[in-house]
Amino acid sequence: MDRIADCFSRARRENRAAFIAYLCAGDPDYDTSLEACRTLVAAGTNLLELGMPFSDPLADGLTNQLAAERALASGMTQEKVFALAKALRATTDIPIIFYTYYNLILAHGVESFADKCVEAGIDGVLTLDLPPEYAGEMLAACQARGLKNIFIIAPTTPPERMAKIAKTASGFIYYVSREGVTGVRATLSPTIGPMVAEIRRHTDLPVAVGFGISKREHVRAIAGMAEGVVVGSALVNCIGSREGDRAGKIAKLDATARDLIAGCPRPSE
């Protein structure tokens, strides 16, 4: 079963972009996090990125850093992340990938980590700080178990390196729409379209665009350029807000997700 390929194929048939949502596992606690993930699935999310909370998340902006801090402060561990993913898998068939850092994988051992991913029903792993040149052990372990390895391409990535990344990646390509770390931004970069076109010269894999996407009009614009659109901080902010009780935060998350997902249908020709 290749849930990631099925996800993008279904979106293509329905003439829309796949909506990919990010939340940090365990933010602000296990039970709320599980409810939040299930809320995103019910709202129409097509693929879920589940962040593994880490004490030094170098690729993440303040919103996601604080989410990781809340999760760790609540007692979230890697074992609980696997348990959360397994509980979520019991109620949904959408693809779930881990968004993580290599230190967390090495702490388990690469083979053990991959085994636990399979047991939890995970479909792929996006390891932020693992370049293709050093990914051999991880690639072998994942390929042997049917797990996909998602890699990032940035605005500064030259064509020859795009080709190398594309040859190594599986599942989909994650294009970072701007330089820097994750976080909400008011506008989209004008270079997204040309960069997605360049990536497509090197691979047939779907391209998903993330970082800074926070409004329905952003989603609509990306839907006209790429196969997937990734939203993280705008959703994490719903959970991280100091205002309101748990039910109110979940309601806000649901409304925000549904508003963003409404931008996924591709613009009419």
C-alpha positions as CSV (number, residue, x, y, z in Angstrom):
1,M,0.0,0.0,0.0
2,D,1.4,3.4,-1.0
3,R,-0.9,5.9,0.8
4,I,1.2,8.9,-0.2
5,A,1.0,8.1,-3.9
6,D,-2.7,7.4,-3.6
7,C,-3.2,10.7,-1.8
8,F,-1.6,12.7,-4.6
9,S,-3.4,10.6,-7.3
10,R,-6.7,11.3,-5.8
11,A,-6.1,15.0,-5.5
12,R,-5.0,15.0,-9.2
13,R,-8.2,13.3,-10.3
14,E,-10.2,15.8,-8.3
15,N,-8.3,18.7,-9.8
16,R,-7.0,20.1,-6.6
17,A,-3.8,20.3,-4.5
18,A,-3.3,17.9,-1.6
19,F,-3.6,19.7,1.7
20,I,-0.7,18.8,4.0
21,A,-1.0,19.8,7.7
22,Y,1.7,20.0,10.3
23,L,1.3,19.7,14.0
24,C,3.9,19.0,16.7
25,A,3.1,15.7,18.5
26,G,2.2,16.2,22.1
27,D,1.5,20.0,21.8
28,P,0.3,21.1,24.4
29,D,-0.2,17.6,25.8
30,Y,-0.9,14.1,24.5
31,D,-4.7,14.1,24.7
32,T,-5.2,17.5,23.1
33,S,-2.7,16.7,20.4
34,L,-4.5,13.5,19.4
35,E,-7.8,15.4,19.3
36,A,-6.2,18.1,17.2
37,C,-4.8,15.6,14.7
38,R,-8.2,13.9,14.4
39,T,-9.8,17.3,14.0
40,L,-7.6,18.0,11.0
41,V,-8.4,14.7,9.5
42,A,-12.1,15.3,9.9
43,A,-11.7,18.8,8.3
44,G,-10.4,17.3,5.1
45,T,-6.6,17.1,5.6
46,N,-5.1,14.8,3.0
47,L,-1.7,14.1,4.6
48,L,-0.5,14.8,8.1
49,E,3.1,15.8,9.1
50,L,3.6,14.9,12.7
51,G,6.5,16.8,14.2
52,M,8.7,14.9,16.8
53,P,9.4,17.4,19.6
54,F,13.1,18.2,19.8
55,S,15.0,20.5,22.1
56,D,17.0,22.1,19.2
57,P,14.8,22.4,16.2
58,L,17.1,24.5,13.9
59,A,14.8,24.6,10.9
60,D,11.8,25.8,12.9
61,G,10.6,29.3,13.6
62,L,9.4,30.6,17.0
63,T,5.8,29.1,16.6
64,N,7.1,25.6,16.1
65,Q,9.9,26.0,18.7
66,L,7.3,26.9,21.3
67,A,5.1,24.0,20.3
68,A,8.1,21.6,20.8
69,E,8.8,23.2,24.2
70,R,5.1,22.8,25.3
71,A,5.2,19.1,24.2
72,L,8.4,18.3,26.0
73,A,7.2,20.2,29.1
74,S,4.1,18.1,29.2
75,G,6.2,14.9,29.3
76,M,6.1,14.0,25.7
77,T,8.7,11.4,24.7
78,Q,9.5,9.6,21.5
79,E,7.7,6.5,22.7
80,K,4.6,8.6,23.3
81,V,5.0,10.1,19.8
82,F,4.9,6.5,18.3
83,A,1.9,5.7,20.5
84,L,0.1,8.9,19.4
85,A,0.8,8.0,15.7
86,K,-0.5,4.4,16.3
87,A,-3.7,5.7,18.0
88,L,-4.2,8.1,15.1
89,R,-3.6,5.4,12.5
90,A,-6.4,3.3,14.1
91,T,-8.9,5.9,13.0
92,T,-7.7,7.2,9.6
93,D,-6.2,5.9,6.4
94,I,-4.6,9.2,5.3
95,P,-0.8,9.2,5.0
96,I,1.2,10.2,8.1
97,I,4.8,11.2,8.0
98,F,7.2,12.1,10.7
99,Y,8.9,15.5,10.6
100,T,12.1,15.1,12.6
101,Y,15.8,15.6,13.1
102,Y,18.5,12.9,12.8
103,N,19.6,13.0,16.4
104,L,16.1,11.6,17.4
105,I,16.5,8.8,14.9
106,L,20.1,7.9,16.0
107,A,18.9,7.9,19.6
108,H,16.8,4.8,18.7
109,G,19.1,3.4,16.2
110,V,18.1,3.7,12.5
111,E,16.8,0.1,12.1
112,S,14.8,0.3,15.4
113,F,13.4,3.7,14.4
114,A,12.2,2.4,11.1
115,D,10.7,-0.7,12.7
116,K,8.7,1.5,15.1
117,C,7.5,3.7,12.2
118,V,6.1,0.7,10.5
119,E,4.5,-0.6,13.7
120,A,2.9,2.8,14.2
121,G,1.5,3.0,10.7
122,I,3.8,5.8,9.5
123,D,4.3,6.2,5.7
124,G,7.4,8.3,5.4
125,V,10.0,10.4,7.2
126,L,11.2,13.9,6.5
127,T,14.5,14.3,8.3
128,L,15.3,18.0,8.3
129,D,19.1,17.9,8.9
130,L,20.0,14.7,6.9
131,P,21.4,15.5,3.4
132,P,21.4,12.8,0.7
133,E,25.1,12.3,0.9
134,Y,24.8,11.0,4.5
135,A,21.5,9.3,4.2
136,G,22.6,5.8,3.0
137,E,21.8,3.9,6.2
138,M,18.4,5.7,6.6
139,L,17.5,5.1,3.0
140,A,18.3,1.4,3.2
141,A,16.3,0.9,6.4
142,C,13.3,2.8,5.0
143,Q,13.3,1.2,1.6
144,A,13.4,-2.3,3.1
145,R,10.2,-1.5,5.0
146,G,8.3,0.5,2.4
147,L,8.8,3.9,4.1
148,K,9.3,7.0,2.0
149,N,12.1,9.5,2.5
150,I,11.0,13.1,1.8
151,F,13.7,15.6,1.1
152,I,13.7,19.4,1.1
153,I,14.7,21.7,-1.8
154,A,15.2,25.3,-1.0
155,P,15.2,28.5,-3.1
156,T,19.0,28.5,-3.0
157,T,19.3,24.9,-4.3
158,P,21.1,24.9,-7.7
159,P,19.8,22.6,-10.5
160,E,22.6,20.1,-10.2
161,R,21.8,19.6,-6.5
162,M,18.1,19.4,-7.3
163,A,18.9,16.5,-9.5
164,K,20.8,14.7,-6.7
165,I,18.0,15.3,-4.2
166,A,15.3,14.2,-6.6
167,K,17.2,11.0,-7.4
168,T,17.3,10.1,-3.7
169,A,13.8,11.2,-2.6
170,S,10.6,9.2,-2.5
171,G,7.0,10.0,-1.7
172,F,7.2,13.7,-2.7
173,I,9.5,16.7,-2.8
174,Y,9.1,19.4,-0.2
175,Y,9.9,22.8,-1.6
176,V,10.7,25.4,1.0
177,S,9.1,28.5,-0.5
178,R,11.5,31.0,1.1
179,E,14.8,31.2,2.8
180,G,14.9,30.9,6.6
181,V,12.8,29.0,9.1
182,T,9.2,28.1,9.4
183,G,6.6,30.7,10.3
184,V,3.6,32.7,9.1
185,R,4.2,35.3,6.4
186,A,2.0,37.9,4.8
187,T,3.0,37.3,1.2
188,L,4.3,34.5,-1.0
189,S,7.6,34.6,-2.9
190,P,7.3,35.4,-6.6
191,T,9.9,32.7,-7.4
192,I,7.7,29.8,-6.3
193,G,6.3,29.0,-9.8
194,P,9.6,29.1,-11.6
195,M,11.3,27.0,-8.9
196,V,8.6,24.3,-8.9
197,A,8.9,24.2,-12.7
198,E,12.7,23.7,-12.4
199,I,12.2,20.9,-9.8
200,R,9.8,19.2,-12.2
201,R,12.7,19.0,-14.8
202,H,14.4,16.6,-12.4
203,T,11.6,14.4,-11.1
204,D,8.2,13.0,-11.6
205,L,7.5,13.0,-7.9
206,P,4.7,15.4,-6.6
207,V,6.0,18.7,-5.4
208,A,4.5,20.2,-2.2
209,V,5.2,23.8,-1.2
210,G,5.5,24.9,2.4
211,F,6.9,27.5,4.8
212,G,5.0,30.8,5.3
213,I,1.6,29.7,3.9
214,S,-1.1,31.0,6.2
215,K,-4.1,32.2,4.2
216,R,-6.7,30.7,1.9
217,E,-5.4,32.9,-0.9
218,H,-1.9,31.6,-0.4
219,V,-3.3,28.0,-0.6
220,R,-5.2,28.9,-3.8
221,A,-2.1,30.4,-5.4
222,I,0.1,27.3,-4.5
223,A,-2.7,25.0,-5.8
224,G,-2.1,26.5,-9.3
225,M,1.6,25.7,-9.2
226,A,2.2,22.5,-7.2
227,E,0.7,19.1,-6.3
228,G,0.6,19.8,-2.5
229,V,0.4,22.7,-0.1
230,V,1.9,22.5,3.4
231,V,0.5,24.6,6.3
232,G,2.1,24.4,9.8
233,S,2.4,27.6,11.9
234,A,-1.1,28.9,11.1
235,L,-2.5,25.7,12.5
236,V,-0.1,25.4,15.4
237,N,-1.0,28.9,16.5
238,C,-4.6,27.8,17.0
239,I,-3.4,25.3,19.6
240,G,-0.7,27.5,21.1
241,S,-2.9,30.5,21.8
242,R,-3.1,31.5,25.4
243,E,-6.7,32.4,24.9
244,G,-9.7,30.1,25.3
245,D,-10.1,26.6,26.7
246,R,-9.3,23.3,25.0
247,A,-12.7,23.1,23.2
248,G,-12.3,26.6,21.9
249,K,-8.8,26.0,20.6
250,I,-9.9,22.8,18.8
251,A,-12.9,24.7,17.3
252,K,-10.5,27.4,16.1
253,L,-8.2,24.8,14.6
254,D,-11.2,23.2,12.8
255,A,-12.4,26.5,11.4
256,T,-8.9,27.5,10.3
257,A,-8.2,24.2,8.6
258,R,-11.5,24.2,6.7
259,D,-10.9,27.8,5.5
260,L,-7.5,26.9,4.2
261,I,-8.6,23.6,2.6
262,A,-11.3,25.6,0.7
263,G,-8.4,27.1,-1.3
264,C,-7.1,23.7,-2.6
265,P,-9.2,23.3,-5.8
266,R,-7.1,24.4,-8.7
267,P,-8.1,27.7,-10.4
268,S,-10.2,27.2,-13.6
269,E,-8.3,27.4,-16.8
